[in-house]
Amino acid sequence: MPADAARLTMDDKASLWPRASMTDKIDFSSRMGRAFHTLSPKLDEAYFMRCLEETANIGDTKELRLEEMVRACISLVRDEGE
């Protein structure tokens, strides 16, 4: 199986995040940081890792996709005035 096949994607269910390996979480956070850093310097790998961890661990995420969690993380920074 190719290495890319196991990568987390925006279409994955958010409920996968807590069970994902640290390597997969770092990979996904890094990709999000590279993709969205131009919107704000705060949107880096460390921010996405922290935000996704916090978001995945509060409430019921069964029906959410990672894309929706990423959007929520971005909106939090935008709401701060960045």
N, CA, C and O atoms as a Tinker XYZ file with bonds, in Angstrom:
   328  protein
     1  N      0.848000   -1.176000    0.000000    73     2
     2  CA     0.000000    0.000000    0.000000    64     1     3
     3  C      0.895000    1.242000    0.000000    63     2     4     5
     4  O      1.838000    1.311000    0.789000    81     3
     5  N      0.625000    2.215000   -0.859000    73     3     6
     6  CA     1.441000    3.423000   -0.903000    64     5     7
     7  C      1.342000    4.204000    0.403000    63     6     8     9
     8  O      0.322000    4.151000    1.091000    81     7
     9  N      2.398000    4.923000    0.737000    73     7    10
    10  CA     2.424000    5.691000    1.981000    64     9    11
    11  C      1.315000    6.735000    2.021000    63    10    12    13
    12  O      0.751000    6.991000    3.085000    81    11
    13  N      0.991000    7.342000    0.880000    73    11    14
    14  CA    -0.035000    8.376000    0.834000    64    13    15
    15  C     -1.423000    7.838000    1.159000    63    14    16    17
    16  O     -2.297000    8.603000    1.567000    81    15
    17  N     -1.638000    6.558000    0.988000    73    15    18
    18  CA    -2.967000    5.983000    1.184000    64    17    19
    19  C     -3.446000    6.133000    2.630000    63    18    20    21
    20  O     -4.651000    6.204000    2.869000    81    19
    21  N     -2.538000    6.180000    3.584000    73    19    22
    22  CA    -2.912000    6.249000    4.994000    64    21    23
    23  C     -3.015000    7.688000    5.508000    63    22    24    25
    24  O     -3.382000    7.902000    6.663000    81    23
    25  N     -2.700000    8.667000    4.674000    73    23    26
    26  CA    -2.700000   10.058000    5.111000    64    25    27
    27  C     -4.110000   10.539000    5.443000    63    26    28    29
    28  O     -5.086000   10.156000    4.799000    81    27
    29  N     -4.186000   11.379000    6.455000    73    27    30
    30  CA    -5.453000   12.036000    6.770000    64    29    31
    31  C     -5.760000   13.040000    5.667000    63    30    32    33
    32  O     -4.864000   13.717000    5.164000    81    31
    33  N     -7.030000   13.130000    5.297000    73    31    34
    34  CA    -7.448000   14.085000    4.271000    64    33    35
    35  C     -8.567000   14.960000    4.819000    63    34    36    37
    36  O     -9.153000   14.660000    5.859000    81    35
    37  N     -8.851000   16.033000    4.112000    73    35    38
    38  CA    -9.915000   16.947000    4.515000    64    37    39
    39  C    -11.272000   16.250000    4.544000    63    38    40    41
    40  O    -12.161000   16.667000    5.287000    81    39
    41  N    -11.444000   15.199000    3.751000    73    39    42
    42  CA   -12.723000   14.490000    3.680000    64    41    43
    43  C    -12.905000   13.443000    4.773000    63    42    44    45
    44  O    -13.998000   12.899000    4.929000    81    43
    45  N    -11.849000   13.153000    5.530000    73    43    46
    46  CA   -11.956000   12.164000    6.605000    64    45    47
    47  C    -12.851000   12.682000    7.722000    63    46    48    49
    48  O    -12.954000   13.887000    7.950000    81    47
    49  N    -13.487000   11.761000    8.402000    73    47    50
    50  CA   -14.309000   12.104000    9.562000    64    49    51
    51  C    -13.409000   12.639000   10.681000    63    50    52    53
    52  O    -12.312000   12.129000   10.906000    81    51
    53  N    -13.882000   13.654000   11.363000    73    51    54
    54  CA   -13.128000   14.239000   12.470000    64    53    55
    55  C    -12.901000   13.230000   13.589000    63    54    56    57
    56  O    -11.934000   13.342000   14.342000    81    55
    57  N    -13.779000   12.256000   13.699000    73    55    58
    58  CA   -13.637000   11.244000   14.750000    64    57    59
    59  C    -12.388000   10.385000   14.560000    63    58    60    61
    60  O    -11.987000    9.676000   15.483000    81    59
    61  N    -11.769000   10.437000   13.385000    73    59    62
    62  CA   -10.518000    9.706000   13.158000    64    61    63
    63  C     -9.332000   10.395000   13.831000    63    62    64    65
    64  O     -8.345000    9.740000   14.167000    81    63
    65  N     -9.421000   11.698000   14.027000    73    63    66
    66  CA    -8.278000   12.460000   14.549000    64    65    67
    67  C     -7.731000   11.896000   15.866000    63    66    68    69
    68  O     -6.526000   11.662000   15.954000    81    67
    69  N     -8.558000   11.668000   16.891000    73    67    70
    70  CA    -8.000000   11.168000   18.157000    64    69    71
    71  C     -7.304000    9.809000   18.031000    63    70    72    73
    72  O     -6.412000    9.495000   18.820000    81    71
    73  N     -7.703000    9.013000   17.055000    73    71    74
    74  CA    -7.117000    7.676000   16.887000    64    73    75
    75  C     -5.959000    7.649000   15.888000    63    74    76    77
    76  O     -5.298000    6.621000   15.737000    81    75
    77  N     -5.710000    8.757000   15.211000    73    75    78
    78  CA    -4.637000    8.808000   14.214000    64    77    79
    79  C     -3.280000    8.769000   14.907000    63    78    80    81
    80  O     -3.142000    9.179000   16.059000    81    79
    81  N     -2.293000    8.273000   14.190000    73    79    82
    82  CA    -0.939000    8.243000   14.743000    64    81    83
    83  C     -0.391000    9.662000   14.825000    63    82    84    85
    84  O     -0.849000   10.552000   14.108000    81    83
    85  N      0.577000    9.870000   15.691000    73    83    86
    86  CA     1.187000   11.191000   15.817000    64    85    87
    87  C      1.828000   11.598000   14.490000    63    86    88    89
    88  O      1.799000   12.774000   14.127000    81    87
    89  N      2.399000   10.649000   13.772000    73    87    90
    90  CA     2.996000   10.939000   12.468000    64    89    91
    91  C      1.948000   11.480000   11.505000    63    90    92    93
    92  O      2.203000   12.452000   10.795000    81    91
    93  N      0.770000   10.859000   11.475000    73    91    94
    94  CA    -0.303000   11.324000   10.592000    64    93    95
    95  C     -0.811000   12.703000   11.014000    63    94    96    97
    96  O     -1.119000   13.539000   10.165000    81    95
    97  N     -0.898000   12.938000   12.311000    73    95    98
    98  CA    -1.346000   14.244000   12.800000    64    97    99
    99  C     -0.347000   15.336000   12.426000    63    98   100   101
   100  O     -0.737000   16.419000   11.990000    81    99
   101  N      0.934000   15.049000   12.598000    73    99   102
   102  CA     1.973000   16.017000   12.247000    64   101   103
   103  C      1.949000   16.291000   10.750000    63   102   104   105
   104  O      2.059000   17.441000   10.325000    81   103
   105  N      1.808000   15.240000    9.950000    73   103   106
   106  CA     1.753000   15.390000    8.497000    64   105   107
   107  C      0.577000   16.280000    8.092000    63   106   108   109
   108  O      0.745000   17.209000    7.302000    81   107
   109  N     -0.609000   16.000000    8.629000    73   107   110
   110  CA    -1.801000   16.773000    8.282000    64   109   111
   111  C     -1.648000   18.223000    8.745000    63   110   112   113
   112  O     -1.938000   19.146000    7.984000    81   111
   113  N     -1.201000   18.431000    9.969000    73   111   114
   114  CA    -1.018000   19.787000   10.501000    64   113   115
   115  C     -0.003000   20.567000    9.684000    63   114   116   117
   116  O     -0.173000   21.762000    9.445000    81   115
   117  N      1.039000   19.895000    9.264000    73   115   118
   118  CA     2.064000   20.533000    8.440000    64   117   119
   119  C      1.499000   20.960000    7.090000    63   118   120   121
   120  O      1.770000   22.064000    6.618000    81   119
   121  N      0.711000   20.080000    6.472000    73   119   122
   122  CA     0.095000   20.426000    5.183000    64   121   123
   123  C     -0.869000   21.593000    5.331000    63   122   124   125
   124  O     -0.924000   22.465000    4.463000    81   123
   125  N     -1.631000   21.621000    6.423000    73   123   126
   126  CA    -2.565000   22.727000    6.635000    64   125   127
   127  C     -1.805000   24.030000    6.887000    63   126   128   129
   128  O     -2.195000   25.088000    6.394000    81   127
   129  N     -0.730000   23.945000    7.650000    73   127   130
   130  CA     0.090000   25.130000    7.909000    64   129   131
   131  C      0.670000   25.707000    6.630000    63   130   132   133
   132  O      0.663000   26.922000    6.432000    81   131
   133  N      1.173000   24.838000    5.760000    73   131   134
   134  CA     1.721000   25.310000    4.480000    64   133   135
   135  C      0.624000   25.905000    3.603000    63   134   136   137
   136  O      0.850000   26.904000    2.921000    81   135
   137  N     -0.553000   25.303000    3.616000    73   135   138
   138  CA    -1.644000   25.754000    2.748000    64   137   139
   139  C     -2.251000   27.084000    3.206000    63   138   140   141
   140  O     -2.671000   27.887000    2.373000    81   139
   141  N     -2.301000   27.324000    4.510000    73   139   142
   142  CA    -3.042000   28.481000    5.012000    64   141   143
   143  C     -2.183000   29.556000    5.669000    63   142   144   145
   144  O     -2.711000   30.571000    6.124000    81   143
   145  N     -0.887000   29.355000    5.724000    73   143   146
   146  CA     0.010000   30.313000    6.367000    64   145   147
   147  C     -0.065000   31.691000    5.711000    63   146   148   149
   148  O      0.149000   32.702000    6.380000    81   147
   149  N     -0.365000   31.745000    4.412000    73   147   150
   150  CA    -0.444000   33.040000    3.729000    64   149   151
   151  C     -1.628000   33.881000    4.220000    63   150   152   153
   152  O     -1.597000   35.106000    4.103000    81   151
   153  N     -2.665000   33.246000    4.766000    73   151   154
   154  CA    -3.800000   33.995000    5.322000    64   153   155
   155  C     -3.416000   34.726000    6.600000    63   154   156   157
   156  O     -3.880000   35.836000    6.863000    81   155
   157  N     -2.559000   34.084000    7.389000    73   155   158
   158  CA    -2.101000   34.665000    8.646000    64   157   159
   159  C     -0.860000   33.907000    9.107000    63   158   160   161
   160  O     -0.814000   32.681000    9.011000    81   159
   161  N      0.147000   34.625000    9.608000    73   159   162
   162  CA     1.335000   33.945000   10.140000    64   161   163
   163  C      1.011000   33.015000   11.309000    63   162   164   165
   164  O      1.773000   32.095000   11.606000    81   163
   165  N     -0.131000   33.259000   11.973000    73   163   166
   166  CA    -0.528000   32.408000   13.102000    64   165   167
   167  C     -0.974000   31.017000   12.650000    63   166   168   169
   168  O     -0.971000   30.076000   13.443000    81   167
   169  N     -1.355000   30.888000   11.386000    73   167   170
   170  CA    -1.861000   29.608000   10.877000    64   169   171
   171  C     -0.696000   28.713000   10.460000    63   170   172   173
   172  O     -0.501000   28.433000    9.277000    81   171
   173  N      0.068000   28.274000   11.446000    73   171   174
   174  CA     1.205000   27.403000   11.161000    64   173   175
   175  C      0.923000   25.983000   11.657000    63   174   176   177
   176  O     -0.150000   25.701000   12.192000    81   175
   177  N      1.888000   25.108000   11.472000    73   175   178
   178  CA     1.726000   23.701000   11.856000    64   177   179
   179  C      1.357000   23.554000   13.330000    63   178   180   181
   180  O      0.455000   22.789000   13.674000    81   179
   181  N      2.049000   24.282000   14.191000    73   179   182
   182  CA     1.798000   24.168000   15.634000    64   181   183
   183  C      0.378000   24.616000   15.981000    63   182   184   185
   184  O     -0.281000   24.005000   16.822000    81   183
   185  N     -0.092000   25.682000   15.332000    73   183   186
   186  CA    -1.451000   26.163000   15.590000    64   185   187
   187  C     -2.481000   25.110000   15.201000    63   186   188   189
   188  O     -3.390000   24.812000   15.975000    81   187
   189  N     -2.340000   24.538000   13.990000    73   187   190
   190  CA    -3.314000   23.542000   13.553000    64   189   191
   191  C     -3.280000   22.302000   14.443000    63   190   192   193
   192  O     -4.329000   21.735000   14.746000    81   191
   193  N     -2.099000   21.878000   14.861000    73   191   194
   194  CA    -2.009000   20.715000   15.745000    64   193   195
   195  C     -2.763000   20.993000   17.044000    63   194   196   197
   196  O     -3.571000   20.175000   17.483000    81   195
   197  N     -2.503000   22.129000   17.648000    73   195   198
   198  CA    -3.147000   22.484000   18.917000    64   197   199
   199  C     -4.661000   22.649000   18.736000    63   198   200   201
   200  O     -5.443000   22.127000   19.530000    81   199
   201  N     -5.067000   23.366000   17.703000    73   199   202
   202  CA    -6.490000   23.622000   17.477000    64   201   203
   203  C     -7.248000   22.332000   17.163000    63   202   204   205
   204  O     -8.333000   22.107000   17.699000    81   203
   205  N     -6.693000   21.497000   16.312000    73   203   206
   206  CA    -7.368000   20.247000   15.957000    64   205   207
   207  C     -7.451000   19.305000   17.152000    63   206   208   209
   208  O     -8.461000   18.626000   17.337000    81   207
   209  N     -6.397000   19.258000   17.962000    73   207   210
   210  CA    -6.426000   18.431000   19.173000    64   209   211
   211  C     -7.543000   18.901000   20.101000    63   210   212   213
   212  O     -8.330000   18.093000   20.596000    81   211
   213  N     -7.607000   20.210000   20.331000    73   211   214
   214  CA    -8.628000   20.756000   21.228000    64   213   215
   215  C    -10.027000   20.543000   20.664000    63   214   216   217
   216  O    -10.942000   20.156000   21.390000    81   215
   217  N    -10.190000   20.793000   19.380000    73   215   218
   218  CA   -11.501000   20.665000   18.747000    64   217   219
   219  C    -11.979000   19.218000   18.743000    63   218   220   221
   220  O    -13.157000   18.950000   18.982000    81   219
   221  N    -11.079000   18.295000   18.476000    73   219   222
   222  CA   -11.453000   16.879000   18.413000    64   221   223
   223  C    -11.814000   16.317000   19.784000    63   222   224   225
   224  O    -12.544000   15.331000   19.884000    81   223
   225  N    -11.305000   16.944000   20.831000    73   223   226
   226  CA   -11.530000   16.420000   22.176000    64   225   227
   227  C    -12.687000   17.073000   22.921000    63   226   228   229
   228  O    -12.927000   16.763000   24.088000    81   227
   229  N    -13.410000   17.982000   22.249000    73   227   230
   230  CA   -14.587000   18.575000   22.888000    64   229   231
   231  C    -15.819000   18.233000   22.068000    63   230   232   233
   232  O    -15.823000   18.382000   20.846000    81   231
   233  N    -16.833000   17.789000   22.725000    73   231   234
   234  CA   -18.091000   17.521000   22.037000    64   233   235
   235  C    -18.073000   16.299000   21.140000    63   234   236   237
   236  O    -17.130000   15.508000   21.137000    81   235
   237  N    -19.137000   16.175000   20.389000    73   235   238
   238  CA   -19.359000   15.036000   19.503000    64   237   239
   239  C    -18.967000   15.415000   18.084000    63   238   240   241
   240  O    -19.606000   16.273000   17.475000    81   239
   241  N    -17.928000   14.791000   17.550000    73   239   242
   242  CA   -17.442000   15.119000   16.205000    64   241   243
   243  C    -17.817000   14.069000   15.171000    63   242   244   245
   244  O    -17.304000   14.103000   14.053000    81   243
   245  N    -18.691000   13.144000   15.512000    73   243   246
   246  CA   -18.985000   12.009000   14.626000    64   245   247
   247  C    -19.332000   12.402000   13.202000    63   246   248   249
   248  O    -18.857000   11.769000   12.259000    81   247
   249  N    -20.146000   13.427000   13.023000    73   247   250
   250  CA   -20.593000   13.800000   11.682000    64   249   251
   251  C    -19.709000   14.850000   11.016000    63   250   252   253
   252  O    -19.854000   15.109000    9.821000    81   251
   253  N    -18.799000   15.454000   11.768000    73   251   254
   254  CA   -17.914000   16.466000   11.196000    64   253   255
   255  C    -16.812000   15.828000   10.367000    63   254   256   257
   256  O    -16.390000   14.700000   10.621000    81   255
   257  N    -16.356000   16.577000    9.369000    73   255   258
   258  CA   -15.183000   16.162000    8.606000    64   257   259
   259  C    -14.014000   17.034000    9.050000    63   258   260   261
   260  O    -14.215000   18.097000    9.638000    81   259
   261  N    -12.805000   16.588000    8.771000    73   259   262
   262  CA   -11.630000   17.381000    9.132000    64   261   263
   263  C    -11.679000   18.755000    8.473000    63   262   264   265
   264  O    -11.213000   19.736000    9.053000    81   263
   265  N    -12.235000   18.833000    7.274000    73   263   266
   266  CA   -12.356000   20.128000    6.592000    64   265   267
   267  C    -13.125000   21.129000    7.454000    63   266   268   269
   268  O    -12.747000   22.298000    7.534000    81   267
   269  N    -14.185000   20.682000    8.088000    73   267   270
   270  CA   -14.987000   21.569000    8.931000    64   269   271
   271  C    -14.222000   21.996000   10.180000    63   270   272   273
   272  O    -14.373000   23.125000   10.647000    81   271
   273  N    -13.414000   21.106000   10.715000    73   271   274
   274  CA   -12.582000   21.462000   11.863000    64   273   275
   275  C    -11.519000   22.475000   11.455000    63   274   276   277
   276  O    -11.249000   23.421000   12.194000    81   275
   277  N    -10.914000   22.283000   10.281000    73   275   278
   278  CA    -9.907000   23.223000    9.785000    64   277   279
   279  C    -10.547000   24.596000    9.584000    63   278   280   281
   280  O     -9.963000   25.614000    9.955000    81   279
   281  N    -11.733000   24.626000    9.004000    73   279   282
   282  CA   -12.437000   25.907000    8.813000    64   281   283
   283  C    -12.684000   26.599000   10.147000    63   282   284   285
   284  O    -12.527000   27.815000   10.258000    81   283
   285  N    -13.067000   25.830000   11.153000    73   283   286
   286  CA   -13.299000   26.405000   12.482000    64   285   287
   287  C    -12.008000   26.997000   13.037000    63   286   288   289
   288  O    -12.018000   28.084000   13.615000    81   287
   289  N    -10.911000   26.293000   12.865000    73   287   290
   290  CA    -9.613000   26.789000   13.341000    64   289   291
   291  C     -9.238000   28.091000   12.637000    63   290   292   293
   292  O     -8.746000   29.023000   13.272000    81   291
   293  N     -9.468000   28.155000   11.338000    73   291   294
   294  CA    -9.166000   29.370000   10.577000    64   293   295
   295  C    -10.054000   30.516000   11.046000    63   294   296   297
   296  O     -9.582000   31.641000   11.205000    81   295
   297  N    -11.323000   30.240000   11.266000    73   295   298
   298  CA   -12.244000   31.308000   11.676000    64   297   299
   299  C    -11.884000   31.863000   13.049000    63   298   300   301
   300  O    -12.118000   33.043000   13.311000    81   299
   301  N    -11.325000   31.049000   13.920000    73   299   302
   302  CA   -10.908000   31.540000   15.233000    64   301   303
   303  C     -9.821000   32.592000   15.097000    63   302   304   305
   304  O     -9.837000   33.595000   15.811000    81   303
   305  N     -8.882000   32.378000   14.192000    73   303   306
   306  CA    -7.806000   33.347000   13.969000    64   305   307
   307  C     -8.364000   34.597000   13.304000    63   306   308   309
   308  O     -7.984000   35.711000   13.665000    81   307
   309  N     -9.250000   34.429000   12.349000    73   307   310
   310  CA    -9.840000   35.573000   11.645000    64   309   311
   311  C    -10.686000   36.409000   12.599000    63   310   312   313
   312  O    -10.737000   37.631000   12.466000    81   311
   313  N    -11.348000   35.768000   13.555000    73   311   314
   314  CA   -12.158000   36.492000   14.536000    64   313   315
   315  C    -11.304000   37.342000   15.475000    63   314   316   317
   316  O    -11.790000   38.305000   16.069000    81   315
   317  N    -10.026000   36.978000   15.604000    73   315   318
   318  CA    -9.108000   37.748000   16.446000    64   317   319
   319  C     -8.650000   39.024000   15.750000    63   318   320   321
   320  O     -7.962000   39.849000   16.353000    81   319
   321  N     -9.027000   39.190000   14.484000    73   319   322
   322  CA    -8.664000   40.404000   13.773000    64   321   323
   323  C     -7.478000   40.260000   12.853000    63   322   324   325
   324  O     -6.993000   41.260000   12.322000    81   323
   325  N     -6.993000   39.055000   12.644000    73   323   326
   326  CA    -5.878000   38.817000   11.722000    64   325   327
   327  C     -6.377000   38.820000   10.312000    63   326   328
   328  O     -5.594000   38.637000    9.380000    81   327
